[in-house]
């Protein structure tokens, strides 16, 4: 029996056509400092994935992903996307809301591409090690900024931007107001801490695998120092969770306690030498006061934002006010409309907490769909083999700490943070439910 040339080409395309997927994923992440270019790479990757599937007429799909991986990746996307759709029906600007929802479908084929990048042993090694290298490079660059006052990588990007457009990445006012470590992202995009915290599992697991305890400890110290100086207190908690869940298997509890003791000592030293860091510690300590205003100051105005979010939940319990409509609804629910908020003039842009964001913007329907997605992700982990769990552990930990509910968060329905979360979900699905280990 002979195989037709057409069928052989289709099978070969399915089996080998996405070998470029790991490089595409890493390019997308590496371009996050230039958000527009990263978005373009994501869209082109989604189009390439669709074209590839059309060329082979969707045959041989299990050569790209296992059946369960196709299903879990798609289900996690729709658990994120469907609440946005449902919330659009009575949004303030329904036409714009439906447009944003429709354009959100571009993520689905890109997530298939991301999951396929880690669907076999070679792809996982390239992708996970590549993410570890990106974290390492950004960490070293930030430490150089600590020593010299300038991020070499951001300086290079800024100079290139000057050559292209005649202006820099950030305004002079944003640069002058810089009060924390910004690294490659620059003074107008102070997300370095939260990004490194979410991606740190890839670096820590890679360092431990290659260099053992010494490698893990050195990587944890370097990344932790950058996260502390980057100033985002949500990132501090996220990284603490990463240290606990990546370190206890390697170090045991006694040595892990020594790691946290070293971290506490670092906090004391930084408080003594850095006025900006000292101000954040003092602000955090105010949460222990019984005074409501002290708590709100400690949380940088979050208490006021959360009270507004509960108002929106009460007024729109079924499907919320609409994804990304928080800022439009905030004035009507602001508990202190006559006072200048802790963050300055203007409305709050989002709820700064994942459960409150989901409930206020997408309602009870949205929360139920998110919980359904989380339950399916957990069920896949629970019934996976020990070997599958080991290969997916970095992605699982990265996703878990990013959506950890007892923390503050960036906006999950924003282009950037939503894209990062979906990326981690696809890495988790593709690596846990890999089609083979070859």
C-alpha positions in Angstrom: 0.0 0.0 0.0 1.5 3.4 -1.0 0.9 6.7 0.6 -0.2 9.6 -1.7 2.3 12.5 -2.0 -0.4 14.9 -0.9 -1.2 13.0 2.3 2.5 12.6 3.0 3.1 16.3 2.6 0.1 17.1 4.9 1.4 14.7 7.6 4.9 16.1 7.3 3.5 19.6 7.5 1.6 18.7 10.7 4.5 16.9 12.2 7.3 19.4 11.4 5.6 22.6 10.2 5.6 24.2 13.7 9.3 23.5 14.6 9.6 27.3 14.4 7.0 27.7 17.3 9.5 27.8 20.2 11.5 30.6 18.5 8.3 32.5 17.8 7.2 32.3 21.4 10.6 33.5 22.7 10.6 36.3 20.2 7.2 37.4 21.5 8.4 37.4 25.1 11.7 39.1 24.3 9.8 42.0 22.6 7.6 42.8 25.6 9.6 46.0 26.2 8.4 47.1 22.8 4.7 46.3 23.2 3.6 47.1 19.7 6.2 44.8 18.1 5.3 42.0 20.5 1.6 42.4 19.6 2.6 42.2 15.9 4.6 39.0 16.5 1.6 37.5 18.3 -0.8 38.4 15.5 1.6 37.1 12.8 2.0 33.9 14.8 -1.7 33.4 15.0 -2.1 33.9 11.3 0.8 31.5 10.6 -0.9 28.9 12.8 -4.2 29.3 11.0 -2.6 29.2 7.5 -0.6 26.1 8.5 -3.7 24.3 9.7 -5.7 25.3 6.6 -2.9 24.0 4.3 -3.0 20.6 5.9 -6.8 20.8 6.2 -6.6 20.3 10.0 -5.3 16.7 9.4 -2.7 15.2 11.7 -3.6 17.6 14.5 -2.4 15.1 17.1 1.1 15.4 15.6 1.1 18.9 16.8 -0.8 18.5 20.1 -2.4 15.6 21.9 -6.2 15.6 21.9 -6.4 16.5 25.6 -3.9 19.4 25.0 -6.0 20.7 22.2 -9.1 20.6 24.4 -7.5 22.1 27.6 -5.8 24.9 25.7 -9.1 25.8 24.0 -11.2 25.5 27.1 -8.8 27.7 29.1 -9.0 30.3 26.4 -12.8 30.3 26.3 -13.0 30.4 30.1 -11.2 33.7 29.7 -12.8 35.0 26.6 -16.5 34.0 27.0 -17.0 36.3 30.1 -15.8 39.2 28.0 -18.4 38.3 25.4 -21.2 38.0 27.8 -20.3 41.3 29.5 -20.4 43.1 26.2 -24.2 43.0 25.8 -25.0 45.8 28.2 -21.6 47.6 28.3 -21.5 51.4 28.2 -20.2 51.3 24.6 -21.5 47.9 23.4 -20.2 48.4 19.9 -16.7 48.9 21.0 -17.0 46.1 23.6 -18.1 43.6 20.9 -15.2 44.8 18.6 -12.7 44.2 21.4 -14.2 40.8 22.1 -14.1 39.8 18.5 -10.4 40.9 18.2 -9.7 38.8 21.3 -10.2 35.7 19.2 -6.8 36.2 17.7 -5.3 34.7 20.9 -6.8 31.3 20.3 -4.6 30.2 17.3 -1.6 31.8 19.0 -2.3 29.7 22.1 -2.4 26.6 20.0 1.0 27.6 18.6 2.4 28.2 22.1 1.1 24.8 23.4 2.6 23.1 20.3 6.0 24.7 21.1 6.2 22.6 24.3 4.4 19.5 23.1 7.6 17.5 22.8 10.9 17.2 24.7 13.0 19.2 22.3 10.4 22.0 22.1 10.0 22.2 25.9 13.8 22.3 26.4 14.2 25.2 23.9 11.2 27.2 25.1 11.7 26.8 28.9 15.5 27.3 28.7 14.9 30.3 26.4 12.5 31.8 28.9 15.1 31.2 31.6 17.7 33.0 29.5 15.4 36.0 29.0 14.8 36.2 32.8 18.6 36.0 33.4 19.4 38.7 30.9 16.8 41.1 32.2 18.0 40.4 35.7 21.6 41.1 35.0 20.6 44.2 33.1 18.6 45.5 36.1 21.6 44.8 38.4 23.8 46.8 36.1 21.2 49.6 36.4 21.6 49.4 40.2 25.4 49.8 39.8 25.5 52.4 37.1 22.1 54.1 37.2 21.3 53.1 33.7 19.8 50.0 32.1 22.1 49.1 29.2 19.3 47.3 27.3 16.8 50.1 27.8 19.4 52.7 26.8 20.0 50.7 23.5 16.3 50.5 22.8 15.8 54.2 23.6 18.6 55.2 21.3 17.2 53.0 18.5 13.8 54.7 19.0 15.4 58.1 18.7 17.0 57.1 15.4 13.7 55.8 14.1 11.2 58.4 15.3 13.2 61.3 16.7 11.9 60.8 20.2 12.6 58.4 23.1 10.6 55.6 24.6 9.6 57.7 27.7 9.1 61.4 28.3 11.5 63.5 30.4 8.9 63.9 33.1 8.5 60.1 33.4 12.3 59.7 33.5 12.6 62.4 36.2 9.9 60.8 38.4 11.5 57.4 38.4 11.5 56.1 42.0 12.2 52.4 41.5 14.2 50.0 39.4 12.8 49.9 35.9 15.3 47.7 33.9 14.7 47.0 30.3 11.1 48.2 30.4 12.1 51.8 31.2 10.7 54.5 33.5 7.4 54.7 31.7 6.6 51.0 32.1 7.2 50.0 35.7 6.2 46.3 35.4 9.7 44.7 35.7 9.0 43.3 39.1 5.7 41.6 38.4 7.0 40.2 35.1 10.2 38.7 36.6 8.2 37.3 39.5 5.7 35.5 37.1 8.5 34.2 34.9 11.0 33.4 37.6 10.0 29.6 37.9 11.5 29.0 34.5 14.9 30.5 35.6 14.9 28.8 39.0 14.1 25.4 37.7 16.6 25.7 34.9 19.3 26.9 37.4 18.6 24.0 39.8 18.6 21.4 37.0 21.9 22.6 35.7 23.8 23.8 38.8 21.9 22.2 41.7 21.4 24.0 45.0 24.1 26.6 44.3 22.5 27.6 41.0 19.0 27.9 42.5 20.3 29.9 45.4 22.3 32.3 43.2 19.4 32.8 40.8 16.9 33.3 43.6 19.2 35.9 45.2 19.7 37.9 42.0 16.1 37.8 40.8 14.9 38.5 44.3 17.1 41.6 44.7 15.8 43.0 41.4 12.1 42.3 42.4 12.6 44.0 45.7 14.2 47.1 44.1 11.5 47.2 41.4 9.1 48.2 44.1 5.9 46.3 43.3 4.8 44.8 46.5 2.5 42.3 44.7 5.6 41.0 43.0 7.2 40.4 46.4 4.4 38.1 47.4 4.4 36.4 44.0 8.1 35.7 44.2 7.8 34.5 47.8 5.3 31.9 46.6 7.7 30.9 43.8 10.5 30.4 46.4 8.3 28.2 48.6 7.1 25.9 45.9 10.3 25.7 43.9 12.6 25.5 46.9 11.1 23.1 49.4 11.7 20.0 47.2 15.3 21.1 46.6 16.3 22.5 49.9 13.9 21.1 52.5 12.1 23.3 55.0 15.1 24.2 57.2 17.3 25.5 54.4 14.3 27.2 52.9 13.7 29.1 56.1 17.4 30.2 55.9 16.6 31.6 52.5 13.8 33.7 53.8 15.9 34.8 56.8 18.4 36.1 54.2 15.6 37.8 52.4 14.5 39.5 55.6 18.0 40.7 56.2 18.1 42.1 52.7 14.9 44.0 53.5 16.6 45.6 56.5 19.7 46.6 54.6 17.7 48.0 51.7 15.5 49.9 54.1 18.6 51.5 55.6 20.3 52.4 52.2 17.3 53.3 50.0 14.9 56.1 50.9 12.4 54.9 48.2 12.5 51.4 49.6 12.1 52.7 53.1 9.0 54.7 52.1 7.4 51.5 50.7 8.1 49.5 53.8 6.7 52.3 56.0 3.6 52.5 53.8 3.1 48.7 54.0 3.4 48.8 57.8 0.4 51.2 57.9 -1.9 48.3 57.0 -1.4 47.1 60.6 -3.2 50.2 61.9 -6.9 50.1 62.8 -7.5 53.4 61.0 -9.2 53.0 57.6 -7.3 55.8 56.0 -4.0 54.2 57.1 -5.0 51.0 55.5 -5.9 52.8 52.3 -2.6 54.6 52.2 -0.7 51.3 52.8 -2.6 49.8 49.9 -1.9 52.8 47.6 -5.6 53.6 47.4 -6.7 50.0 46.8 -9.3 50.1 49.6 -11.1 52.9 47.8 -10.9 51.0 44.5 -12.2 47.8 46.1 -15.1 49.6 47.6 -16.0 51.0 44.2 -15.6 47.5 42.7 -18.1 46.1 45.3 -20.5 48.9 44.3 -20.3 47.8 40.6 -20.8 44.1 41.6 -23.9 45.1 43.5 -25.3 47.2 40.6 -24.4 44.7 37.9 -24.3 41.2 39.5 -25.0 39.0 36.5 -22.6 40.1 33.7 -20.7 43.1 35.2 -20.1 46.5 33.8 -18.1 45.1 30.8 -14.5 44.1 30.4 -12.2 47.2 30.7 -15.2 49.4 31.5 -14.1 49.8 35.1 -12.7 53.3 34.6 -15.9 54.6 33.0 -18.0 53.3 35.9 -15.6 54.3 38.7 -16.9 57.9 39.1 -20.4 56.7 39.8 -19.2 54.2 42.4 -16.3 56.2 44.0 -16.9 56.2 47.8 -15.0 59.5 48.2 -15.7 61.6 45.1 -14.7 64.8 46.7 -11.2 63.6 47.8 -8.1 63.3 45.8 -7.3 59.6 45.7 -3.9 58.1 46.7 -2.9 57.5 43.1 -3.5 61.1 42.0 -6.1 62.6 39.7 -8.4 60.5 37.5 -10.4 57.4 37.9 -9.0 54.0 38.8 -8.5 51.9 35.6 -9.2 48.4 37.0 -9.9 46.6 40.3 -6.3 45.6 41.1 -7.5 42.2 42.3 -8.4 39.3 40.2 -11.7 38.2 41.9 -13.0 41.8 42.1 -12.0 42.5 38.5 -13.8 39.4 37.3 -16.9 40.1 39.3 -17.1 43.8 38.7 -16.4 43.6 34.9 -17.9 40.2 34.0 -20.2 39.4 36.9 -21.2 36.1 38.4 -21.3 34.5 34.9 -17.7 35.5 34.4 -16.6 34.2 37.8 -18.3 30.8 37.2 -16.6 30.4 33.8 -13.2 31.3 35.3 -13.7 28.8 38.1 -14.7 26.2 35.6 -11.5 26.8 33.7 -9.5 26.6 36.9 -11.2 23.4 37.9 -10.4 21.7 34.6 -6.8 22.9 34.8 -6.6 21.4 38.3 -8.3 18.2 37.2 -5.7 17.8 34.4 -2.9 18.2 36.9 -4.5 15.8 39.4 -4.8 12.9 37.0 -1.5 13.5 35.2 1.4 11.1 35.6 4.3 12.1 37.8 6.5 12.5 34.7 3.9 14.8 33.2 3.8 16.9 36.3 7.6 17.2 36.5 7.9 18.5 32.9 5.0 21.0 33.4 6.0 22.2 36.9 7.7 25.5 35.8 4.7 26.5 33.7 2.2 25.3 36.4 3.9 27.3 39.1 4.2 30.4 36.9 0.5 30.3 36.0 -0.5 29.5 39.6 1.4 32.4 41.2 0.2 34.9 38.5 -3.5 34.2 39.2 -3.0 33.7 43.0 -6.2 35.3 44.4 -4.9 36.6 47.7 -2.7 39.3 46.1 -3.1 42.5 44.0 -2.9 42.2 40.3 -2.6 44.0 37.0 -5.6 44.1 34.7 -6.3 40.6 33.4 -8.4 41.9 30.5 -5.7 44.3 29.4 -3.8 43.4 26.2 -0.4 42.9 28.0 -1.3 41.1 31.2 -4.1 39.1 29.6 -1.7 38.0 26.9 0.9 37.0 29.5 -1.7 35.0 31.5 -2.9 33.2 28.4 0.6 32.5 27.3 1.3 30.7 30.7 -1.9 28.8 30.4 -0.9 27.5 27.0 2.6 26.6 28.2 1.0 24.7 31.1 -1.5 22.8 28.8 1.0 21.9 26.2 3.7 20.7 28.6 1.4 18.8 30.9 -0.5 17.0 28.1 2.4 16.6 25.8 1.9 14.3 22.8 5.2 12.5 23.4 8.6 12.8 25.1 10.6 12.4 21.9 
